[in-house]
Amino acid sequence: MSVEEVWRGLGLPGIVDVHTHFMPQRVLDKVQAYFAGADAYLGFPWPISHGNDAQEHVRELRGFGVVLFTSMIYPHKPDMAAWLNEWAREFAAATPDCALTATFFPEESAREYVQDALERNTRVFKAHLQVGQYDPRDPLLDPVWGMIADAGVPVVTHCGLGPVPGRFTGAGPMTEVLVRHPRLKIVVAHMGLPGYGDFLDLAGRFPDVYLDTTMAFTRFTEKAWPFPSAELPRLLDKQDRILFGSDFPNIPYDYAEAVDALVRLDLGDDWLRAVLYGNGVQLLRPTAP
């Protein structure tokens, strides 16, 4: 079944994808080079299926029926986040179906450029604890989390231990952040794989913790980090806080597999409608349909 057949069959106007990557070309090239060397750190290949041409990526997403997506950007060192945010503003201005995305890093300037991003109506932030190798509890980030929480803007956060653990990944560090900022809207990327249960527990403890389905449940991911069948009922319990994400274009399979994987869970049409569209619309508050 094609992606379009899925959303049309559900009576949806399309799909909201909260986890897509658009970034400066040289950054994207480096990211994809990292995945090209996956054999060295994962023991199995990670072939990119969708190339590295940004405008072609936009056309592909629109062709699938994606009506709203993001430009997940993330720094791996200081003095990079503000530049990425400026790039993302220009990209979103030229691509109205891309929700304005921003990022940050623990540095003295973070408070200033995050405030600027919020004033410019940023709809979502990205925090990548594995790549950035920073502690989300860093005192330099405390005012940043507070500002973002007050604004009610979600942060898609790569805080799980996969595909390889980071110094500050796992549920523990982010739990401490949420204890201090309980109104913070966190979207746990990749369902927190492989610690799915830990992050579902986190969503049970904090009402503004969401999880995105990025790469989870696909045949590729199930071989390495299978989702426990005993946890499936919890996906229904958290129906209103699970969001569709794909990691497009940095995925080792066709985009349709990301959608088919959710259909195969057989959790019902209402669940699919919420995950593929309704929850994403509510969280990002788009002007698009």
Secondary structure, DSSP 8 states (H G I E B T S, - for coil): --HHHHHHHTT-S-EE-S------HHHHHHHHHHHHTHHHHHSS----SS-S-HHHHHHHHHHHTEEEB------SSTT-HHHHHHHHHHHHHH-TTB--EEE--SSTTHHHHHHHHHHTT--EEEEEHHHH---TT-GGGHHHHHHHHHHT--EEEE-SS-SS--TT-SHHHHHHHHHH-TT--EEEGGGGTT-HHHHHHHHHH-TTEEEE-TTTTSHHHHHHS---GGGHHHHHHTGGGEE----TTS-SS-HHHHHHHHHHT---HHHHHIIIIIHHHHHH--S--
